[in-house]
Amino acid sequence: PEAFSLSLAGFVEEPERKYCFECDSEEQCQEWVEALKRASYEFMRRSLIFYRNEIQKMTGKDPLEQYGISEEARFQLGTRK
């Protein structure tokens, strides 16, 4: 079996958590790593959309407009299904 570990820092009750994953093959390990990367990206994308909405509600301005990405589809306000 193949294995890999993942360390997460920043928890109040535990300064660092470590998770160990065991897979049947190197290919399966790579699939898990890619799935974890995609999940992290999706969390960050959803957070960006949420906070962008909140800032726009408070200020009346799109906080990303100054960076020239206000029309970029992946950062659009609203829910993506």
C-alpha positions as CSV (number, residue, x, y, z in Angstrom):
1,P,0.0,0.0,0.0
2,E,1.0,3.6,-0.6
3,A,0.4,6.4,1.9
4,F,0.5,10.2,2.3
5,S,-0.2,12.5,5.2
6,L,-1.8,15.9,5.4
7,S,-1.0,18.4,8.2
8,L,-3.4,21.2,9.0
9,A,-2.4,24.2,11.3
10,G,-4.4,26.9,12.9
11,F,-6.9,25.0,15.1
12,V,-7.6,26.6,18.5
13,E,-7.8,23.3,20.4
14,E,-5.0,21.7,18.5
15,P,-2.2,23.8,17.0
16,E,-1.6,21.1,14.3
17,R,-3.6,18.1,13.2
18,K,-2.1,15.4,11.0
19,Y,-4.1,13.0,8.9
20,C,-2.6,9.9,7.4
21,F,-4.1,8.4,4.3
22,E,-3.4,4.9,3.0
23,C,-4.1,3.9,-0.5
24,D,-3.9,0.8,-2.6
25,S,-1.7,2.4,-5.3
26,E,0.3,5.5,-6.2
27,E,-2.4,6.4,-8.7
28,Q,-5.1,6.3,-5.9
29,C,-2.9,8.6,-3.7
30,Q,-2.6,11.1,-6.6
31,E,-6.4,11.0,-7.1
32,W,-6.9,11.8,-3.4
33,V,-4.4,14.6,-3.5
34,E,-6.2,16.1,-6.5
35,A,-9.6,15.8,-4.9
36,L,-8.3,17.6,-1.8
37,K,-6.9,20.4,-3.9
38,R,-10.2,20.8,-5.7
39,A,-12.1,20.9,-2.5
40,S,-9.8,23.5,-1.1
41,Y,-10.2,25.7,-4.2
42,E,-14.0,25.4,-4.1
43,F,-14.1,26.5,-0.4
44,M,-11.9,29.5,-1.2
45,R,-14.0,30.4,-4.3
46,R,-17.2,30.2,-2.3
47,S,-15.6,32.3,0.5
48,L,-14.6,34.9,-2.0
49,I,-18.1,35.2,-3.4
50,F,-19.6,35.4,0.0
51,Y,-17.2,38.2,1.2
52,R,-17.5,40.0,-2.1
53,N,-21.2,40.1,-1.7
54,E,-21.0,41.3,1.9
55,I,-18.5,44.1,1.0
56,Q,-20.7,45.2,-1.9
57,K,-23.8,45.3,0.4
58,M,-21.9,47.5,3.0
59,T,-20.1,49.8,0.6
60,G,-22.2,49.7,-2.6
61,K,-19.0,49.0,-4.6
62,D,-17.6,45.8,-6.0
63,P,-14.3,45.3,-4.2
64,L,-12.7,43.4,-7.1
65,E,-13.6,46.0,-9.8
66,Q,-10.3,47.9,-9.1
67,Y,-8.4,44.7,-10.2
68,G,-10.2,44.5,-13.5
69,I,-11.8,41.1,-12.8
70,S,-15.4,42.1,-12.0
71,E,-16.6,40.6,-15.2
72,E,-14.7,37.3,-14.9
73,A,-17.2,34.4,-14.7
74,R,-15.7,32.4,-11.9
75,F,-16.0,35.4,-9.5
76,Q,-19.5,36.5,-10.4
77,L,-21.8,37.4,-7.6
78,G,-24.6,35.0,-7.0
79,T,-24.8,31.2,-6.7
80,R,-23.2,28.9,-9.1
81,K,-24.9,25.5,-9.5
